[in-house]
Amino acid sequence: MPALDGTVVPRRRRLEPEARREQILAAAVAWFAEVGFAGTTRDLARRAGVTQALLYKYFASKAELTEAVFERVYLGRLDPRWLDELRDRRMPLHARLCRFYRQYTAAIFTYEWMRIFMWAGLAGDALNRRYLGHVGERLLAPMGQEIAAATGHAPGMEDLWNLHGGIVYIGIRRFIYRLPTPEDPGPAIDAAVARFLRAP
């Protein structure tokens, strides 16, 4: 449709409701990763190419949208098969832990995940506490059980968090501090797991 000055203004493409919701959610992930959770829905709607009213048609509040981002970025990347593989005692313990952390880092070592995690932490947001609680309960605690079964020594949760945090820090250095990191974190993961299992 021509504007008053004769230029052509592109019409907003009509999308099915699910596709429109997905468009807004994808824009929200990118937006919150860039500016943090203090970013306004007005600016987000502009970034997504929709009106603020349309955004609220799909997400009734900013809190609801934030929850959807949490589901997408955090919980949506956790594969339930990882736990089954961690418990598969046909494979040596070292190999199981390395396989898990290779899969886990492949899932979370992204600009969006690391940046949103950083912003949520700085804001004191409950999202991070929920996610870390989920990781501790659903992944690290079972991991500790497998280590105890294989070695006869039950590691403390703080020890498990030290292993976990050291591996995740590779991604933090890459995406937050923009420091050089190995293109393939696999060898560093293998070494970290080996050191952990050797520790008294």
N, C-alpha and C positions, 0 to 999 in steps of 0.2 A: 504494500500500500504506500503511495507517495505521501511524503510529509509536506508541510506548507511550503518548504523551500525547494520542493521537487525531488529531494533524495528519497530513496526507497528504504523504508524501515522494515527490517525482517520481522516476520511474525514469529511469535513463540510457537515452537513446534508442539502440536497436540500429542501428548503421550498417554498411554494407558496409566491408570492410577498406580499400579505397582512399579512401572518404569519411572514415573515422576517421583515417587517416594524414594526409589533407589538413586535417582539423580540428586535429590536434595541431600540424602544421607552421604553419598560420596563427596559432595561439595562440603558438607559439614566436617567430615574426617579431614579433608585437606585444609579447611579453614581453621579448625581448632589446632591442628598440628602447626600451623604457621603463626597464629596470634594468641593461642591459649584460650581458656574458657571464659575469659573476660570479653572476648569478641562478641559483638551484638548480633542479634538475629536479623536486624535490618541490613547490616553489611553482609551477613552470610547470604541472605536472600538475593542481594544484588550480585554476589559472586556466583550464585547458583543460576542466575538468570530467571528468577521467579519473583513474584511479589511477596511481601511479608505475609499478607493475608493468605496466600496460597501455601506458604510454608506452614502456617499454623493450621491449615486444613489437614495436613498430614501429621504434624507433630503439635499437640495441643499446648505445649509449653517448652521452654528451653530445657527444663529438667528432663522432659520426655525425650527430647532430641539427644541430650547428653547421654541418657541411658541407652539409646539405640546405638550411639557411637561406641559406648563401652562394650555392648554386645558384639558389635562388628569387629572392633580393633582388638579387644582383649579376649573375650571368651570364644569368639568365632574362630580364633586361630589355634585354639587348643584342641588337638586331635585326641579323642577318647581311646584310640588304638595305642597311644604312647604308653598308657598305664599297663595294658595287657602285655606289651612288648617288654616293659621294665620287669614284669613278673615272670617272664618266660625263662625259666632256669635251665633250659637246654643250651642256652648261650652263656659264655663266661660273663661274670659281673662287669668287668672292665668294658667289654664290647657292648653290653646293654646300656651302660651309662653313657658311653661315647655316642652310640646311635641315638639315644634320646636327646642329648644336647646338640647334636648336629641337626636333628629335626626341629628342635625347639628354636635354635638360633636362626635357622632358615625361615621360620615363621615370623619371628619378631624383629629381626634385623632389617627394619625398614624405616624410612624417614618418618612416616606417620606414627608408627607404634612408639618409637623412641621419643619423639617430640611431644606427643600427647601424654605419655607417661611422665615426662619431665614437667610439663605444664600442670598436670593434675597434682603432682607431688608438691610443687611450689604453692599451689592454691590450697593445699591441705585438704584436697578433695577426698571424699569417701570412696571414690572409684578405685584409687590405688590400694587403699586398705582392703577393699573387697577382693581385688584381684590377687594381692599378695596372700591374703587369707586362703583364697582358692588354691593358689600354687602350693602353699605350705601344707594344706590338708590333703589335696588330691594328687600331688606329685612328690613333694619332698618327704612327707611322712612315709608313704609306701616305698620310696627309694631307700630311706633309712632302714626299713624292715628287710629289704632285699640285701642291703649291705651287712646287716646283722646276721642274716641267715647264711651268707657266704663266708663271712670272716669271723663270726663269733663275737664281734665287737659292734655294739650299737652306737652309732655316732649321735651326738647331740644335735638338736635343731639348729643351734647357732653354727655348728660346723657345716651342716648342710647348706645353710644360707650363705656361708663364706664361699663354698664351692660355687653355688649358683650365682652369687653376686659377682664373683671374679670373672665368670664366663660372660655374663650379661654386660659387664663393663667394657668388653671389646666393642659391643655395639654402641655404648654410650660415648666412647672415645671417637668412634667413627661418625656418628650422626649428630651428636651434641657439640663436642669439642672440635670436630673436623680434623682430627689427628690421623696420621697414617696408621692403618691396621692391616693385618693380613687379609688379602682378598678371599682366601679360604680359611675360615677360623678352625677348620677341622684338626690340624696338627696341634694347635694351641689347646683345643678342647681335650684331645687325647693326653697331652702332657699334664694338664691340670687334673684330670681324673686319675692318672697314674700317681701323681704326687699325693693326692688326697687318700688313695687307697694304701699307699705306703706309710702314711703318717701313723704314729703309734696311737 
